[in-house]
Amino acid sequence: MAELFHFPLCPFSRRIRLALVEIGYEVELTEERPWDRRQDFLVLNPAGSVPVLVENSGQIVAGVQALGEYLDELAASKSARRLIPGQVHARAEVRRLVEWFDVKFHTEVTWPIVHEKVDKRFMAIDAGGGGPNMDAVRAGRHNVRHHLQYIAYLTEQRRWLAGEDLSHADLAAAAHLSCIDFVGDVPWDEAPGAKQWYARIKSRPAFRPLLADKMRGLTPPETYADLDF
């Protein structure tokens, strides 16, 4: 069986985990803490980042963008449902929104909150670990509100974020928000449209493994795994 190196509260790992289930590709999950810079892992991906997929053949595919494209092509070869669907302009819109969440949202929201509240808890002091910078956390909490409003706007125009079909855009957005939701920092009641969209994707079978994730010393709010939150 293929093996996916991931970290449970890494949004990029979560996007690929969702995609794997959506296209029906079973893998073995191996937790990897990228900040440990483990030598055997660096052999697989010199960048030291997750996710990394190791196929049965030994072929390695590293990085969330490369993996997203790889899985879409794999789905096409097996006549499975594609997650970068449609014609050229529709596919460009999926990629635009994936970049929005994996770059802009991550910089403005996920990194300030999850890195400070989760990653630093597990990192050695000499590697940057320690208590959270609450100024960064507060900035992330402020910024998430603007992104929720944008999600609500998109879902007023379309069935899913990039169009009529579920895509990597939805998986990217949901992966990032699920990490923030795990630490209780998503003000869902301020954006009903975004909440309704998230409830739909949260109810998909692919999301169940994410809702079952556990982190030592961290307890998500009760609504995290509640499908009727």
Backbone bond lengths (Angstrom), bond angles and torsions (degrees), N, CA, C in turn:
res aa  C-N    CA-C-N  psi(-1)  N-CA   C-N-CA  omega(-1)  CA-C   N-CA-C  phi
1 M - - - 1.465 - - 1.533 109.74 -
2 A 1.321 115.91 141.78 1.457 120.72 176.66 1.527 109.55 -63.20
3 E 1.328 116.15 157.44 1.463 121.81 -175.68 1.524 109.56 -125.40
4 L 1.325 115.94 132.13 1.462 120.77 177.12 1.522 109.07 -112.35
5 F 1.317 116.34 118.71 1.457 121.80 172.81 1.525 107.63 -85.19
6 H 1.320 115.75 126.64 1.459 120.50 -173.57 1.523 109.19 -149.67
7 F 1.338 115.19 170.05 1.457 121.51 168.09 1.518 106.76 -125.19
8 P 1.340 118.88 133.05 1.468 120.99 -170.51 1.521 115.35 -53.94
9 L 1.331 118.44 -39.73 1.465 119.44 -178.86 1.524 111.67 -106.22
10 C 1.318 116.37 30.94 1.464 121.74 169.23 1.523 107.25 -92.73
11 P 1.327 119.63 119.35 1.467 120.47 -177.26 1.518 112.92 -63.85
12 F 1.331 117.56 -31.15 1.458 120.40 179.77 1.527 110.24 -69.94
13 S 1.333 116.24 -40.10 1.464 120.34 174.64 1.518 110.15 -62.21
14 R 1.314 116.36 -42.10 1.464 120.11 -178.11 1.532 111.51 -64.88
15 R 1.314 117.17 -39.05 1.477 118.64 178.10 1.516 110.75 -60.35
16 I 1.322 116.69 -43.86 1.463 119.54 -178.71 1.525 110.76 -70.41
17 R 1.332 118.25 -36.81 1.463 120.12 175.58 1.522 110.91 -60.08
18 L 1.329 117.16 -43.58 1.465 120.75 177.05 1.522 111.21 -61.62
19 A 1.323 116.29 -44.74 1.467 120.31 -178.09 1.521 110.96 -63.43
20 L 1.316 117.14 -41.24 1.464 120.78 -179.78 1.523 111.14 -58.75
21 V 1.324 116.75 -43.68 1.465 119.90 179.92 1.523 110.13 -69.90
22 E 1.325 116.99 -40.89 1.464 120.28 -178.71 1.530 112.02 -60.81
23 I 1.334 117.61 -34.98 1.465 118.74 -179.31 1.532 111.67 -94.81
24 G 1.339 116.87 0.37 1.458 120.45 175.48 1.512 114.84 77.10
25 Y 1.330 116.90 36.32 1.464 121.63 -178.68 1.531 108.64 -111.25
26 E 1.321 116.86 110.71 1.456 121.30 -177.67 1.531 110.90 -83.06
27 V 1.332 115.05 136.80 1.457 121.10 177.15 1.522 109.08 -138.41
28 E 1.309 115.35 162.91 1.460 121.46 171.43 1.525 107.66 -93.83
29 L 1.327 116.28 131.55 1.460 120.81 -178.80 1.528 110.52 -92.63
30 T 1.322 116.13 132.21 1.463 122.31 175.89 1.514 108.33 -125.94
31 E 1.335 116.76 118.93 1.460 119.89 -178.82 1.524 110.60 -73.06
32 E 1.307 115.58 135.10 1.466 122.17 -179.89 1.525 108.40 -135.59
33 R 1.335 116.30 129.27 1.456 120.90 175.18 1.522 107.58 -96.03
34 P 1.316 118.17 102.57 1.461 120.52 -171.23 1.518 114.39 -60.25
35 W 1.339 117.18 -29.44 1.464 119.55 -178.79 1.537 112.69 -70.25
36 D 1.334 117.74 -14.23 1.466 120.13 177.21 1.523 112.00 -72.15
37 R 1.333 117.07 -19.53 1.469 121.95 178.63 1.526 111.23 53.01
38 R 1.320 115.27 45.02 1.465 121.34 -178.92 1.527 109.96 -62.69
39 Q 1.332 116.30 131.03 1.453 120.72 -172.19 1.524 112.70 -60.57
40 D 1.331 117.32 -42.04 1.464 119.71 -179.49 1.524 111.36 -64.16
41 F 1.326 116.36 -32.96 1.460 119.35 177.96 1.518 110.91 -73.89
42 L 1.327 117.91 -37.32 1.458 121.08 179.12 1.523 111.59 -64.11
43 V 1.327 116.74 -25.13 1.466 120.04 174.72 1.527 109.58 -65.89
44 L 1.338 116.35 -36.90 1.466 120.81 178.76 1.526 111.23 -72.73
45 N 1.326 116.56 -42.15 1.461 121.46 -178.49 1.526 108.98 -142.65
46 P 1.324 118.04 99.07 1.465 120.89 -178.42 1.526 113.57 -56.63
47 A 1.347 117.37 -22.90 1.466 119.99 177.43 1.522 111.51 -69.15
48 G 1.338 117.21 -20.57 1.459 121.31 177.66 1.507 114.64 75.60
49 S 1.319 117.99 14.47 1.459 121.18 -176.94 1.523 111.30 -107.73
50 V 1.324 115.07 156.06 1.461 121.74 172.68 1.524 108.19 -106.88
51 P 1.345 116.18 154.57 1.463 130.82 9.66 1.524 112.68 -89.39
52 V 1.345 114.21 158.33 1.461 122.40 174.14 1.519 107.93 -136.96
53 L 1.327 116.50 128.42 1.455 121.99 178.20 1.529 109.11 -105.95
54 V 1.336 115.58 128.62 1.456 121.32 174.51 1.521 107.16 -113.54
55 E 1.328 115.80 113.06 1.459 121.14 -178.76 1.533 111.05 -74.06
56 N 1.321 116.21 164.11 1.470 120.85 176.95 1.530 111.34 -55.60
57 S 1.311 115.94 -31.84 1.461 121.09 -178.95 1.521 112.70 -74.55
58 G 1.343 115.64 -10.58 1.455 120.07 -174.40 1.513 113.25 95.12
59 Q 1.325 117.17 -7.55 1.462 121.48 177.34 1.523 109.56 -62.94
60 I 1.316 115.98 136.11 1.464 121.79 -177.66 1.520 109.60 -112.13
61 V 1.322 116.05 132.27 1.462 121.71 173.38 1.521 106.59 -124.65
62 A 1.318 116.80 117.17 1.464 121.31 -173.43 1.523 111.17 -119.76
63 G 1.327 115.43 144.88 1.457 120.51 176.38 1.516 112.02 97.05
64 V 1.322 116.35 139.07 1.459 120.57 -173.05 1.520 112.46 -65.39
65 Q 1.328 118.42 -39.68 1.467 119.13 -178.29 1.527 111.03 -69.92
66 A 1.326 116.24 -45.26 1.463 119.60 178.15 1.523 110.60 -61.00
67 L 1.332 116.79 -41.25 1.455 120.59 -179.44 1.521 111.63 -68.13
68 G 1.329 117.37 -39.08 1.461 119.88 177.93 1.516 111.64 -59.99
69 E 1.331 116.13 -46.02 1.463 120.73 178.61 1.531 110.55 -66.81
70 Y 1.311 116.73 -41.25 1.468 121.55 -179.54 1.528 110.74 -60.17
71 L 1.331 116.90 -45.90 1.459 120.20 -178.40 1.524 111.23 -68.32
72 D 1.336 116.90 -32.80 1.461 118.88 177.16 1.529 110.35 -65.74
73 E 1.325 116.91 -42.34 1.460 120.04 178.04 1.528 110.78 -68.10
74 L 1.320 116.39 -35.86 1.460 120.07 177.38 1.524 110.06 -63.86
75 A 1.327 116.79 -43.39 1.466 120.99 178.55 1.525 110.49 -61.11
76 A 1.324 116.49 -41.58 1.461 120.28 179.71 1.523 111.07 -62.94
77 S 1.333 116.50 -39.02 1.464 120.15 -178.48 1.521 112.01 -69.01
78 K 1.349 115.91 -22.80 1.459 120.37 -178.71 1.532 111.65 -106.90
79 S 1.330 115.53 10.61 1.474 122.04 -179.05 1.529 111.85 57.62
80 A 1.317 116.43 29.75 1.470 121.39 175.24 1.529 108.90 -87.64
81 R 1.314 115.83 169.17 1.459 119.80 -179.27 1.524 110.62 -67.22
82 R 1.316 116.39 127.28 1.459 120.63 -177.92 1.521 110.63 -84.91
83 L 1.322 115.73 148.28 1.457 121.56 -179.03 1.526 112.39 -106.41
84 I 1.331 115.91 1.90 1.472 121.67 165.35 1.528 104.05 -123.79
85 P 1.329 116.33 73.46 1.476 120.97 -168.69 1.517 113.80 -85.36
86 G 1.338 113.81 169.77 1.451 120.02 171.04 1.512 114.15 89.85
87 Q 1.344 114.24 -169.41 1.456 121.67 179.83 1.531 109.71 -88.43
88 V 1.316 115.61 -173.98 1.457 120.55 -167.28 1.531 112.98 -57.17
89 H 1.338 118.35 -43.58 1.470 119.67 -177.59 1.528 111.08 -71.39
90 A 1.309 117.12 -37.63 1.462 120.77 177.95 1.526 110.57 -64.78
91 R 1.320 116.37 -40.09 1.458 120.53 179.36 1.531 111.01 -68.40
92 A 1.322 116.52 -34.78 1.462 120.35 176.62 1.527 110.70 -64.34
93 E 1.339 116.79 -37.52 1.462 120.20 179.12 1.531 110.74 -66.96
94 V 1.327 117.50 -38.86 1.468 119.98 175.74 1.521 109.41 -59.19
95 R 1.322 116.97 -47.69 1.470 120.56 -177.77 1.524 111.44 -65.18
96 R 1.338 116.58 -36.37 1.474 119.47 177.96 1.520 110.77 -60.78
97 L 1.326 116.26 -45.56 1.455 119.78 -177.58 1.523 111.75 -73.34
98 V 1.319 117.72 -33.59 1.464 119.59 174.30 1.527 109.34 -59.01
99 E 1.332 116.42 -45.02 1.470 119.52 177.97 1.526 110.91 -63.34
100 W 1.334 116.54 -38.30 1.464 119.85 178.63 1.528 110.42 -55.47
101 F 1.319 116.82 -48.01 1.462 119.49 -175.99 1.532 112.75 -80.54
102 D 1.327 116.99 -39.18 1.462 118.73 -177.08 1.526 112.97 -77.24
103 V 1.323 117.25 -18.41 1.463 120.02 178.88 1.531 110.75 -112.33
104 K 1.338 116.55 -63.48 1.470 119.76 -174.71 1.532 111.96 -67.40
105 F 1.329 116.81 -52.99 1.468 119.85 -179.97 1.527 110.28 -61.44
106 H 1.323 116.56 -42.44 1.463 119.51 -178.89 1.526 111.02 -61.64
107 T 1.328 116.70 -43.78 1.466 120.62 -178.99 1.521 111.59 -66.92
108 E 1.337 116.48 -41.07 1.460 120.74 -172.60 1.521 113.98 -88.26
109 V 1.343 117.22 -23.32 1.465 119.48 -172.51 1.533 112.52 -129.18
110 T 1.328 117.12 -61.21 1.468 119.57 -170.56 1.515 111.86 -62.75
111 W 1.314 117.24 -51.02 1.463 119.87 -177.81 1.535 111.69 -61.74
112 P 1.341 120.36 -50.12 1.460 118.95 -179.92 1.524 113.92 -58.70
113 I 1.322 117.78 -32.46 1.464 119.99 -177.07 1.520 111.52 -90.82
114 V 1.324 118.06 -55.63 1.466 120.73 -173.08 1.526 111.74 -71.40
115 H 1.319 117.15 -41.40 1.464 118.16 178.42 1.521 110.84 -61.75
116 E 1.324 115.64 -42.99 1.465 119.21 -177.30 1.527 112.26 -72.32
117 K 1.324 117.47 -40.71 1.465 119.97 -173.20 1.526 113.75 -91.55
118 V 1.341 117.07 -21.93 1.466 120.12 -175.46 1.525 111.60 -117.81
119 D 1.331 117.00 -62.46 1.463 120.53 -172.97 1.527 111.87 -56.08
120 K 1.325 116.63 -47.75 1.467 119.82 -175.41 1.523 112.60 -64.22
121 R 1.321 116.74 -21.96 1.459 121.55 176.88 1.532 111.12 -64.81
122 F 1.333 115.87 -32.77 1.463 120.75 -175.30 1.530 113.40 -100.77
123 M 1.312 116.89 -7.94 1.464 120.64 -177.67 1.526 110.94 -87.09
124 A 1.324 115.79 147.20 1.451 120.53 174.35 1.527 109.57 -65.85
125 I 1.325 116.75 151.97 1.459 121.00 -178.81 1.524 111.06 -57.73
126 D 1.336 116.50 -42.27 1.468 118.99 -177.48 1.523 112.70 -73.30
127 A 1.336 116.22 -7.45 1.466 120.82 176.86 1.523 111.61 -102.92
128 G 1.343 116.68 5.16 1.456 120.26 178.38 1.509 114.31 106.65
129 G 1.344 117.26 6.72 1.452 120.66 -179.91 1.520 112.42 -75.98
130 G 1.313 115.35 174.78 1.461 120.61 -179.49 1.508 111.51 133.50
131 G 1.312 116.07 -161.05 1.456 121.11 -178.91 1.522 111.89 -72.59
132 P 1.323 116.49 157.59 1.468 120.60 -178.64 1.516 113.04 -72.67
133 N 1.321 115.41 147.88 1.460 122.31 170.53 1.533 106.06 -84.50
134 M 1.316 116.62 103.23 1.460 120.00 -172.89 1.523 112.81 -70.22
135 D 1.323 117.99 -21.77 1.467 119.16 174.32 1.528 109.90 -64.51
136 A 1.336 116.23 -40.90 1.471 120.35 177.78 1.521 110.38 -65.88
137 V 1.332 116.79 -42.49 1.459 120.77 179.86 1.526 110.30 -61.37
138 R 1.325 116.85 -44.95 1.465 120.08 179.60 1.527 111.52 -63.04
139 A 1.326 116.58 -36.88 1.471 119.48 177.17 1.530 110.30 -63.96
140 G 1.335 117.08 -42.32 1.460 120.35 177.68 1.515 112.00 -62.40
141 R 1.340 116.72 -41.54 1.456 120.78 179.27 1.527 111.11 -63.88
142 H 1.319 116.38 -35.50 1.465 120.18 177.51 1.529 110.49 -69.13
143 N 1.324 116.15 -45.52 1.467 120.73 -175.53 1.523 113.45 -66.84
144 V 1.341 117.32 -31.38 1.465 119.04 -175.89 1.520 111.44 -61.63
145 R 1.315 117.40 -28.19 1.466 120.58 -178.71 1.527 111.48 -62.81
146 H 1.317 117.06 -39.34 1.467 120.21 179.76 1.535 110.55 -66.73
147 H 1.315 116.47 -38.66 1.456 120.03 179.87 1.528 111.68 -69.48
148 L 1.317 117.48 -36.08 1.461 120.20 176.10 1.519 110.87 -62.84
149 Q 1.318 116.36 -39.67 1.460 119.74 177.79 1.528 110.98 -64.92
150 Y 1.327 116.98 -36.00 1.466 120.07 178.51 1.526 110.41 -67.92
151 I 1.327 117.38 -41.78 1.464 120.89 176.26 1.526 109.98 -60.12
152 A 1.324 116.60 -44.52 1.468 120.26 178.81 1.525 110.89 -60.21
153 Y 1.332 116.47 -41.57 1.468 120.92 178.59 1.531 110.48 -61.43
154 L 1.323 117.05 -45.95 1.467 120.68 -179.01 1.524 111.17 -61.52
155 T 1.318 116.50 -41.88 1.464 119.48 -176.51 1.526 112.38 -75.09
156 E 1.316 117.49 -13.44 1.472 119.83 172.08 1.525 110.55 -74.31
157 Q 1.346 116.10 -26.22 1.463 120.94 -176.57 1.528 112.75 -95.59
158 R 1.333 116.93 -23.44 1.462 121.47 -169.29 1.521 110.00 -140.14
159 R 1.313 115.68 162.34 1.468 120.28 176.18 1.526 110.41 -71.41
160 W 1.322 117.01 -44.51 1.464 123.10 174.82 1.523 107.69 -120.38
161 L 1.314 118.28 175.87 1.459 120.06 -169.79 1.527 113.67 -60.64
162 A 1.328 117.11 -41.38 1.465 119.85 -175.94 1.517 113.33 -99.25
163 G 1.323 117.86 -6.28 1.453 120.08 -178.00 1.509 112.06 163.47
164 E 1.312 116.66 -148.44 1.458 121.06 -176.16 1.527 113.25 -83.49
165 D 1.322 117.74 -12.83 1.461 121.21 -176.66 1.525 111.37 -116.45
166 L 1.321 115.18 145.64 1.458 120.64 171.87 1.523 109.09 -57.92
167 S 1.331 116.68 139.20 1.459 119.65 -177.16 1.518 110.87 -146.86
168 H 1.338 114.84 179.03 1.459 120.33 175.74 1.524 111.40 -59.45
169 A 1.320 117.86 -24.23 1.468 119.91 176.85 1.526 110.35 -61.92
170 D 1.327 116.93 -45.26 1.466 120.91 177.66 1.525 110.81 -65.29
171 L 1.326 116.64 -42.12 1.457 119.93 -178.35 1.527 110.84 -65.73
172 A 1.317 117.02 -39.74 1.460 120.02 178.76 1.526 110.75 -64.18
173 A 1.328 116.21 -49.01 1.460 119.94 -179.93 1.526 111.07 -60.36
174 A 1.330 116.38 -45.87 1.462 120.71 -178.30 1.518 111.59 -66.58
175 A 1.325 117.08 -36.49 1.460 120.19 179.58 1.524 110.48 -63.26
176 H 1.314 116.94 -46.18 1.468 119.81 179.12 1.521 111.25 -65.33
177 L 1.336 116.48 -46.97 1.467 119.20 -178.62 1.524 111.72 -64.38
178 S 1.328 117.48 -34.01 1.468 119.37 -179.86 1.521 111.02 -64.96
179 C 1.341 117.16 -33.70 1.462 120.11 176.76 1.526 110.65 -67.16
180 I 1.330 116.03 -42.72 1.470 120.04 178.40 1.529 109.98 -67.51
181 D 1.329 116.43 -37.79 1.456 121.15 179.53 1.536 111.01 -65.12
182 F 1.332 116.72 -33.22 1.467 121.25 -179.88 1.526 111.02 -59.96
183 V 1.323 116.53 -33.84 1.473 119.85 179.61 1.531 111.58 -99.79
184 G 1.337 116.62 9.71 1.461 121.30 170.39 1.512 116.11 76.33
185 D 1.343 117.66 27.60 1.458 119.52 -174.23 1.525 114.46 -113.34
186 V 1.339 117.69 25.40 1.471 120.22 175.52 1.532 108.81 -107.65
187 P 1.335 118.29 115.87 1.471 120.99 179.06 1.524 111.06 -81.63
188 W 1.319 115.86 72.66 1.462 120.85 -173.11 1.519 113.37 -56.62
189 D 1.312 117.80 -37.45 1.463 120.23 -174.84 1.523 112.96 -66.70
190 E 1.333 117.03 -14.15 1.461 119.74 179.27 1.531 112.38 -84.96
191 A 1.340 117.07 -9.51 1.469 120.16 -178.01 1.523 109.43 -141.67
192 P 1.319 117.96 77.69 1.469 121.10 -176.69 1.529 113.65 -56.43
193 G 1.341 117.32 -37.00 1.454 119.48 179.95 1.516 112.25 -63.45
194 A 1.333 116.30 -42.79 1.465 120.69 177.44 1.525 110.45 -66.81
195 K 1.308 116.42 -37.47 1.466 120.36 179.28 1.523 111.11 -64.29
196 Q 1.328 117.33 -41.47 1.467 120.49 178.84 1.527 111.34 -64.06
197 W 1.337 116.05 -42.06 1.471 119.36 177.26 1.528 109.97 -62.46
198 Y 1.325 117.55 -45.23 1.460 120.97 -177.84 1.525 111.10 -64.87
199 A 1.324 116.48 -37.17 1.471 119.86 178.27 1.525 110.42 -61.92
200 R 1.328 117.50 -37.73 1.463 120.40 178.46 1.520 111.79 -65.32
201 I 1.313 116.67 -46.29 1.463 118.73 -177.36 1.523 111.13 -75.36
202 K 1.323 116.16 -30.68 1.462 120.86 177.99 1.529 111.21 -66.71
203 S 1.319 117.31 -24.99 1.461 121.76 -178.88 1.530 112.94 -84.23
204 R 1.308 118.13 -5.99 1.456 120.83 -179.53 1.531 110.36 -73.32
205 P 1.331 117.46 145.72 1.478 120.22 179.61 1.526 113.11 -54.28
206 A 1.326 117.50 -32.97 1.461 120.65 -178.41 1.525 112.22 -62.04
207 F 1.340 116.65 -23.16 1.459 120.72 -175.73 1.532 112.82 -83.69
208 R 1.320 116.84 -17.55 1.467 119.20 -173.56 1.523 113.94 -58.11
209 P 1.336 119.25 -43.58 1.469 118.12 178.54 1.525 113.08 -60.84
210 L 1.330 117.94 -34.36 1.456 120.46 178.87 1.526 110.78 -67.09
211 L 1.326 115.91 -38.36 1.462 119.78 -179.30 1.531 111.61 -70.04
212 A 1.331 116.29 -18.25 1.473 120.50 179.26 1.526 112.37 -93.79
213 D 1.319 118.72 -2.90 1.463 121.52 -178.99 1.525 111.00 -60.02
214 K 1.321 115.41 141.39 1.455 122.02 177.35 1.523 109.17 -122.64
215 M 1.313 116.33 145.60 1.455 121.98 174.80 1.524 108.42 -131.19
216 R 1.321 115.52 127.79 1.470 120.07 -178.29 1.524 110.75 -58.06
217 G 1.333 114.84 127.37 1.447 120.60 177.30 1.516 114.94 81.79
218 L 1.329 117.56 1.22 1.461 121.54 -179.12 1.518 109.74 -126.10
219 T 1.316 116.29 129.61 1.464 121.17 178.00 1.519 109.08 -120.81
220 P 1.329 117.48 115.87 1.469 118.93 179.99 1.525 110.71 -68.92
221 P 1.329 118.30 160.02 1.467 120.24 175.96 1.524 110.55 -63.87
222 E 1.334 116.56 156.93 1.467 121.20 -178.00 1.526 111.96 -57.44
223 T 1.317 116.87 -32.10 1.468 119.94 -177.64 1.525 112.49 -72.62
224 Y 1.328 117.46 -13.40 1.466 119.69 -177.41 1.521 111.75 -57.04
225 A 1.320 117.17 -45.71 1.465 121.35 -177.75 1.523 112.75 -99.27
226 D 1.330 116.94 4.97 1.468 122.02 -178.09 1.520 109.36 -85.59
227 L 1.327 117.13 117.29 1.467 120.60 -178.61 1.515 112.19 -71.91
228 D 1.320 117.30 -17.62 1.472 122.06 179.02 1.520 110.96 -108.84
229 F 1.323 115.73 35.03 1.472 120.08 -176.68 1.523 112.10 -64.06
